[in-house]
Amino acid sequence: MNPISNTDEISVVLNALTTDMAVSVSWPTLYQWAGSSPLAVEHYPQLLRHWKQIWRGSRKGTPVPTVFLYHGTAKLTLVRENTLDDPPAVALQDLANVLMAK
């Protein structure tokens, strides 16, 4: 089954993932894109191919980072591996402890 609609909206989400570490997309949007509810197993490889195409188009020459999926009740959250261009991650607890110690 090929995705039949909402390709532009999915592209916008995946384009945002090239600059942001995480993005979310609502389940209804994904279901409309896929033409099925719930998503079928074959939709995940299609989403991955679309991600790779978008990454390679915007970041020529850099390896495509792995994307991790978090299945929430209202949306699917996609979190990508960091790249050398990304700022370092800082734990909220570390910042809170530093500020509370002052």
C-alpha positions as CSV (number, residue, x, y, z in Angstrom):
1,M,0.0,0.0,0.0
2,N,1.4,3.4,-0.9
3,P,0.7,6.5,1.1
4,I,-2.1,8.4,-0.6
5,S,-2.4,11.8,1.1
6,N,-0.8,14.2,3.6
7,T,2.6,13.6,2.0
8,D,3.3,17.3,2.2
9,E,2.5,17.4,5.9
10,I,4.7,14.4,6.6
11,S,7.5,16.0,4.5
12,V,7.2,19.2,6.7
13,V,7.6,17.1,9.8
14,L,10.6,15.2,8.5
15,N,12.2,18.4,7.2
16,A,11.8,19.8,10.7
17,L,13.6,16.7,12.0
18,T,16.7,17.7,10.0
19,T,17.2,20.8,12.2
20,D,15.4,19.7,15.4
21,M,16.3,16.7,17.5
22,A,12.6,15.6,17.9
23,V,9.3,16.2,16.2
24,S,5.8,14.8,16.7
25,V,3.0,14.0,14.3
26,S,-0.5,13.2,15.2
27,W,-1.9,9.7,14.6
28,P,-4.8,11.0,12.5
29,T,-2.3,12.7,10.2
30,L,-0.2,9.5,9.9
31,Y,-3.3,7.4,9.3
32,Q,-4.5,9.8,6.5
33,W,-1.0,9.7,5.0
34,A,-0.9,5.9,5.1
35,G,-4.5,5.4,4.1
36,S,-5.0,3.0,7.1
37,S,-5.6,3.0,10.8
38,P,-3.5,1.8,12.5
39,L,-0.3,2.0,10.5
40,A,0.5,-1.3,8.8
41,V,4.0,-2.8,9.0
42,E,4.9,-1.7,5.5
43,H,4.3,2.0,6.3
44,Y,7.4,2.1,8.6
45,P,9.9,1.3,5.7
46,Q,8.1,3.9,3.6
47,L,8.5,6.5,6.3
48,L,12.2,5.5,6.7
49,R,12.8,5.9,2.9
50,H,11.1,9.3,3.0
51,W,13.3,10.4,5.9
52,K,16.5,9.3,4.2
53,Q,15.5,11.1,1.0
54,I,14.8,14.3,2.9
55,W,18.0,14.0,5.0
56,R,20.2,13.4,2.0
57,G,18.5,16.3,0.2
58,S,19.3,18.8,3.0
59,R,22.5,17.4,4.4
60,K,24.4,16.1,1.4
61,G,27.4,14.0,2.4
62,T,26.6,13.4,6.1
63,P,25.4,10.0,7.2
64,V,21.6,9.6,7.8
65,P,21.1,9.5,11.6
66,T,19.0,6.8,13.1
67,V,15.5,7.9,14.1
68,F,13.8,6.4,17.2
69,L,10.0,6.3,17.6
70,Y,8.0,6.9,20.7
71,H,4.4,5.8,20.3
72,G,2.3,8.2,22.4
73,T,-1.5,8.1,22.8
74,A,-2.1,11.2,20.6
75,K,1.0,11.3,18.5
76,L,4.1,9.6,17.2
77,T,7.3,11.3,18.3
78,L,10.4,10.9,16.2
79,V,13.8,11.5,17.8
80,R,16.9,11.4,15.8
81,E,20.5,10.7,16.7
82,N,22.6,13.8,17.2
83,T,25.1,14.9,14.6
84,L,28.4,16.8,15.0
85,D,26.5,20.0,14.1
86,D,24.0,19.6,17.0
87,P,24.6,21.3,20.3
88,P,25.4,19.0,23.2
89,A,22.6,17.6,25.2
90,V,22.2,18.9,28.8
91,A,20.3,17.0,31.4
92,L,17.5,19.1,33.0
93,Q,18.5,17.7,36.4
94,D,22.1,19.0,35.9
95,L,20.8,22.5,35.1
96,A,18.4,22.5,38.0
97,N,21.0,21.3,40.4
98,V,23.4,24.0,39.3
99,L,20.8,26.7,39.7
100,M,19.5,25.4,43.0
101,A,23.0,25.3,44.4
102,K,23.4,29.1,44.0
